Amino acid sequence: MNMVQHSRVSDEMPEPNWVLVVDDNEMNRDLLLRRLERSGFSLCAAANGEEALATLKKMHIDLVLLDIMMPVMDGYEVLAQMQKTPGMSKVPVIMITALDDVESAVRCIDMGAADYVTKPFNPVLLKARVNACLEHKRMHDMEDRYREQIERNNESLAEQVQLQVRELSEAQLSTIFAMSKLAESRDPETGEHLERMREYCKVLSEQMSRMPKYRSIIDRGFVDNIYAASPLHDIGKVGVDDDILLKPGKLTDSEWVQMKRHSEIGADTLREVDRTHPGNNFIRTGIEIAEGHHEKWDGSGYPHGLSGENIPLVARILALGDVYDALTSKRCYKEAFSHSKSRDIVAEGNGSHFDPDVALAFFETEEEFRRIRREFEDPDSGE
């Protein structure tokens, strides 16, 4: 094996990527090394498949350029071995093939290779494909790190919740509310949001309990549970990066995907609590609220696209209160809407965003919503 290591292109650039060139033809191997050297990569080389696998076991490699036809172990065997070996399977592989043997490269693509280049090597095309594969790997590595961070956050949050949730005493409910408030406090614009959400859910639930359809469903325990568990609806935001959660402008598509995961993060965290301490109606209510409060009556919500009564009732109730509170609150991108304008928006979403029964309960308790909004006004609202 021969190895060529480059100095960094500039002090401000990140550590160069390691690229392994595998080719039994010394001339082809040296040609690739010289062309890649100009791009600032750290380079190493192997003359056959066995040397390549030995290098992959010893070193952190970011990309492999792999010849197909080689003695000792050909490219097919190396690729197959990499695909089933932990630590190697995520290393992208660009196959090296002759211009008249593209079919072999296509076979390698089916086996898991990322791309291929043909001999003789076009310098521009070679650089573009190498950079594209390395960027793709960088994005995958970032995704893996983010997923690990989320898992660590989930484990940490689950441990905290497990320490607090034993019985539904007033002291413990106060502690849980404080935890929810702590998660909510990462967003500087939430103000008295959690206090209002508890009251909105209580008002809607009590009003719906008077409807014949819900008399046997919404009892005092239901009302108490939704009142206590409503602050948990956005607890999954502890798993969202500050750069996304606190971004003042519009989120990109990828940022929005990560933001939407907060409903599943919260639900999964509470499920772990339920698994450890089963039989707690409060926690089960919290799971349904955290996971389902962004679902919509017509099925256009997230995370599962549930529709109608497939959405848990507690989540349908909280969804309306959450939207009303967002509409009547000041944000960096908008002023607070009046009750009248917010009411019109709720009316527009009746039967699409909102459960018609929940919307009816809202229209019947408008004055209570106004009162709650005034009583728990945000300190900096200016109203």
VOGU-3710 file (C-alpha; in Angstrom, 3 decimals, decimal comma):
1> mnmvqhsrvs> 0,000/0,000/0,000  1,244/3,504/-0,736  -0,038/6,655/0,860  -0,006/10,339/-0,018  -1,146/12,884/2,554  -1,740/16,533/1,732  -1,358/19,651/3,751  -4,532/21,633/4,262  -5,447/24,005/1,438  -5,798/26,875/3,922
11> dempepnwvl> -5,985/27,329/7,655  -9,713/28,081/7,408  -10,677/24,915/5,546  -11,867/21,765/7,360  -9,730/18,649/7,638  -9,409/17,048/4,165  -11,405/13,926/3,349  -9,552/10,613/3,102  -9,927/8,958/-0,309  -8,753/5,387/-0,947
21> vvddnemnrd> -7,789/4,528/-4,546  -7,868/0,791/-5,324  -6,460/-0,358/-8,692  -4,026/-3,113/-9,600  -2,688/-1,046/-12,498  0,044/1,176/-11,081  -0,223/3,693/-13,917  -3,984/4,136/-13,420  -3,500/4,322/-9,685  -0,824/7,025/-9,898
31> lllrrlersg> -2,864/8,994/-12,428  -5,862/9,066/-10,087  -3,709/10,038/-7,123  -2,135/12,953/-9,038  -5,492/14,285/-10,187  -7,105/13,980/-6,780  -4,051/15,502/-5,115  -4,828/18,841/-6,745  -8,245/18,894/-5,043  -6,783/18,862/-1,538
41> fslcaaange> -7,786/15,353/-0,467  -5,800/13,118/1,844  -4,999/10,075/-0,276  -4,027/6,462/0,178  -3,896/3,578/-2,289  -4,176/-0,195/-2,518  -3,141/-2,547/-5,302  -5,872/-5,165/-4,739  -9,040/-5,898/-2,818  -7,393/-7,490/0,197
51> ealatlkkmh> -5,166/-4,442/0,705  -8,230/-2,218/0,366  -10,187/-4,053/3,070  -7,166/-4,025/5,369  -6,884/-0,253/4,918  -10,588/0,225/5,609  -10,217/-1,697/8,870  -7,277/0,425/10,019  -8,216/3,913/8,841  -11,154/6,281/8,655
61> idlvlldimm> -11,902/6,458/4,940  -14,487/8,866/3,492  -14,582/7,567/-0,092  -13,269/4,594/-2,082  -12,468/4,604/-5,807  -12,566/0,900/-6,627  -11,421/-0,862/-9,796  -13,617/-3,786/-10,824  -11,167/-6,175/-12,506  -8,335/-6,996/-10,078
71> pvmdgyevla> -6,402/-10,083/-8,989  -6,660/-11,601/-5,467  -10,082/-10,038/-4,848  -12,016/-8,160/-7,524  -14,197/-5,093/-7,076  -17,410/-7,101/-6,788  -16,046/-9,062/-3,830  -14,692/-5,954/-2,125  -17,996/-4,118/-2,528  -19,985/-7,095/-1,233
81> qmqktpgmsk> -17,687/-7,383/1,792  -17,982/-3,664/2,524  -21,777/-3,740/2,321  -22,051/-6,378/5,049  -19,339/-4,999/7,347  -20,335/-2,493/10,062  -18,266/0,648/9,742  -17,648/0,076/6,031  -21,191/-0,121/4,693  -21,697/3,645/4,883
91> vpvimitald> -18,466/4,506/3,050  -19,428/5,567/-0,512  -17,772/3,681/-3,361  -17,135/4,966/-6,885  -16,413/2,120/-9,293  -13,612/2,408/-11,853  -14,471/0,813/-15,181  -13,402/0,806/-18,796  -15,528/2,822/-21,201  -16,772/-0,368/-22,901
101> dvesavrcid> -17,703/-2,111/-19,618  -20,355/0,200/-18,187  -22,674/-2,783/-17,592  -20,313/-4,039/-14,894  -20,463/-0,660/-13,190  -24,263/-0,704/-13,328  -24,165/-4,103/-11,626  -22,059/-2,528/-8,894  -24,579/0,295/-8,517  -27,225/-2,363/-7,904
111> mgaadyvtkp> -24,941/-3,854/-5,252  -24,680/-0,539/-3,405  -21,975/1,503/-5,123  -22,617/5,260/-5,202  -21,340/6,039/-8,726  -18,800/5,067/-11,377  -16,115/6,716/-13,540  -14,735/5,425/-16,799  -11,198/5,182/-18,073  -9,600/7,320/-19,445
121> fnpvllkarv> -10,414/9,738/-16,607  -11,925/13,118/-17,375  -10,497/15,437/-14,665  -13,573/17,671/-14,428  -16,009/14,759/-14,313  -13,839/12,879/-11,811  -13,667/15,853/-9,456  -17,413/16,498/-9,743  -18,374/12,908/-8,956  -15,939/12,619/-6,061
131> naclehkrmh> -17,182/15,884/-4,548  -20,822/14,865/-5,037  -20,272/11,561/-3,233  -18,409/13,218/-0,391  -21,133/15,832/0,025  -23,764/13,087/0,057  -21,791/11,262/2,753  -21,399/14,482/4,740  -25,184/14,969/4,725  -25,729/11,360/5,810
141> dmedryreqi> -23,194/11,765/8,610  -24,958/14,938/9,774  -28,280/13,097/9,732  -26,801/10,251/11,789  -25,382/12,701/14,321  -28,714/14,491/14,532  -30,532/11,192/15,076  -28,085/10,240/17,823  -28,581/13,639/19,437  -32,357/13,169/19,340
151> ernneslaeq> -32,008/9,733/20,926  -29,824/11,173/23,678  -32,349/13,957/24,247  -35,168/11,408/24,358  -33,297/9,272/26,869  -32,475/12,293/29,011  -36,032/13,605/28,899  -37,477/10,164/29,624  -35,234/9,852/32,659  -36,362/13,250/33,930
161> vqlqvrelse> -40,041/12,473/33,387  -39,721/9,025/35,014  -38,263/10,606/38,122  -41,277/12,882/38,444  -44,246/10,790/37,350  -45,330/8,414/40,133  -48,721/9,661/41,271  -50,982/12,514/40,225  -50,524/14,585/43,333  -50,703/18,352/43,029
171> aqlstifams> -46,982/18,675/43,754  -46,083/16,245/40,975  -48,421/17,896/38,492  -46,758/21,213/39,310  -43,354/19,665/38,630  -44,484/18,263/35,273  -45,921/21,621/34,324  -42,604/23,242/35,240  -40,786/20,765/32,971  -43,133/21,626/30,116
181> klaesrdpet> -42,574/25,299/30,811  -38,826/24,743/30,663  -39,128/23,105/27,230  -41,456/25,880/26,088  -39,107/28,585/27,382  -36,643/27,843/24,566  -39,059/29,789/22,379  -38,956/33,391/23,646  -42,373/34,172/22,169  -44,547/31,659/23,994
191> gehlermrey> -45,284/33,789/27,084  -48,287/32,440/28,994  -49,076/29,910/26,266  -49,164/26,840/28,515  -51,460/28,463/31,046  -53,893/29,452/28,307  -53,753/26,010/26,709  -54,828/24,333/29,947  -57,789/26,682/30,275  -58,840/26,419/26,622
201> ckvlseqmsr> -58,808/22,609/26,786  -60,810/22,621/30,009  -63,458/24,975/28,599  -63,828/23,003/25,355  -63,970/19,651/27,143  -66,591/20,779/29,643  -68,718/22,270/26,857  -68,495/19,104/24,757  -69,415/16,954/27,774  -72,884/18,523/27,533
211> mpkyrsiidr> -73,327/17,194/23,983  -75,240/13,875/23,929  -72,508/12,268/21,812  -69,828/12,878/24,448  -71,696/12,523/27,740  -70,378/9,003/28,247  -66,884/9,887/27,007  -65,971/13,198/28,616  -66,204/12,834/32,378  -64,371/14,606/35,201
221> gfvdniyaas> -61,348/12,344/34,786  -61,150/13,225/31,070  -61,274/16,956/31,857  -58,687/16,660/34,631  -56,325/14,646/32,426  -56,463/16,984/29,433  -56,023/19,991/31,735  -52,956/18,403/33,347  -51,458/16,893/30,178  -51,998/19,767/27,727
231> plhdigkvgv> -48,671/21,450/28,694  -46,885/18,352/27,342  -48,069/18,956/23,774  -44,809/20,544/22,572  -42,379/18,867/24,970  -40,760/17,151/21,963  -39,279/20,516/20,956  -36,382/19,716/23,290  -35,205/17,542/20,404  -35,242/20,404/17,864
241> dddillkpgk> -32,037/22,372/17,285  -32,051/25,969/18,541  -31,073/27,183/15,067  -34,375/25,841/13,772  -36,600/26,455/16,789  -35,501/30,084/17,174  -35,153/30,941/13,478  -36,978/34,226/12,869  -37,627/33,633/9,186  -39,321/30,937/7,159
251> ltdsewvqmk> -37,943/27,412/7,605  -36,415/25,566/4,679  -37,973/22,279/3,602  -35,350/20,238/5,484  -35,692/22,419/8,581  -39,465/22,025/8,471  -39,066/18,234/8,326  -36,967/18,372/11,496  -39,374/20,777/13,205  -42,321/18,465/12,490
261> rhseigadtl> -40,546/15,619/14,254  -41,224/17,255/17,642  -44,652/15,587/17,812  -43,126/12,103/17,470  -40,205/12,914/19,766  -42,580/13,999/22,513  -44,859/11,000/22,066  -41,963/8,522/22,006  -40,521/10,026/25,180  -43,827/9,701/27,003
271> revdrthpgn> -44,327/6,158/25,658  -41,071/5,197/27,343  -42,459/6,590/30,595  -45,671/4,601/30,047  -43,673/1,454/29,389  -41,780/1,869/32,652  -44,810/3,001/34,665  -47,835/1,570/32,817  -51,478/2,254/33,565  -51,254/6,021/34,011
281> nfirtgieia> -54,158/7,732/32,197  -52,441/11,097/32,467  -49,386/9,865/30,553  -51,522/8,153/27,911  -53,388/11,412/27,443  -50,060/13,211/27,087  -48,960/10,732/24,409  -52,141/11,291/22,375  -51,821/15,064/22,702  -48,106/15,236/21,856
291> eghhekwdgs> -48,428/12,982/18,818  -51,785/14,105/17,451  -52,155/17,849/18,003  -50,927/18,677/14,475  -53,214/16,180/12,751  -56,133/17,697/10,819  -59,740/16,575/10,463  -59,350/16,168/6,665  -56,160/14,077/6,970  -53,732/16,754/5,755
301> gyphglsgen> -51,857/17,088/9,062  -48,809/15,337/10,487  -47,090/13,115/11,570  -49,374/10,288/10,382  -52,012/12,004/8,255  -54,849/10,758/10,459  -58,343/12,028/9,710  -61,700/12,384/11,421  -62,267/10,414/14,586  -59,102/8,414/13,976
311> iplvarilal> -57,418/11,401/15,616  -57,663/11,063/19,416  -60,335/13,337/20,871  -57,908/15,039/23,265  -55,656/15,952/20,312  -58,608/17,331/18,325  -59,569/19,522/21,267  -56,044/20,797/21,880  -55,482/21,472/18,155  -58,156/24,157/18,085
321> gdvydaltsk> -56,910/25,823/21,261  -53,338/25,749/19,960  -54,264/27,403/16,657  -56,449/30,013/18,348  -53,620/30,866/20,725  -51,116/31,178/17,876  -53,491/33,450/15,952  -54,117/35,766/18,910  -50,438/35,933/19,908  -47,771/38,302/18,612
331> rcykeafshs> -44,935/36,665/16,703  -41,783/37,958/15,049  -43,465/37,481/11,678  -46,926/38,900/12,561  -48,929/40,997/14,973  -51,547/39,395/17,204  -54,859/38,879/15,402  -58,075/40,067/17,015  -60,529/37,565/18,428  -62,903/38,365/15,584
341> ksrdivaegn> -60,317/37,653/12,875  -59,136/34,521/14,678  -62,743/33,341/14,989  -63,188/33,754/11,221  -60,062/31,675/10,569  -61,321/28,943/12,885  -64,649/29,036/11,023  -62,800/28,623/7,712  -61,028/25,554/9,112  -64,224/23,984/10,452
351> gshfdpdval> -64,521/20,523/8,916  -61,079/20,658/7,290  -58,567/21,529/9,996  -60,906/21,196/12,974  -63,381/18,632/14,244  -66,827/20,250/13,687  -67,909/19,296/17,219  -64,849/20,976/18,722  -65,440/24,034/16,540  -69,063/24,171/17,723
361> affeteeefr> -67,899/24,049/21,352  -65,534/26,927/20,581  -68,280/29,083/19,074  -70,444/28,390/22,122  -67,679/29,447/24,538  -66,181/32,436/22,728  -66,540/34,731/25,697  -64,647/32,279/27,872  -61,824/32,254/25,312  -61,750/36,064/25,368
371> rirrefedpd> -61,602/36,024/29,171  -58,754/33,494/29,263  -56,825/35,498/26,664  -57,119/38,635/28,815  -56,424/36,893/32,107  -53,238/35,187/30,890  -51,963/37,933/28,614  -48,319/37,794/27,547  -46,235/40,368/29,459  -44,792/42,003/26,323
381> sge> -47,948/41,992/24,232  -48,439/45,712/24,645  -52,180/45,245/25,063
//
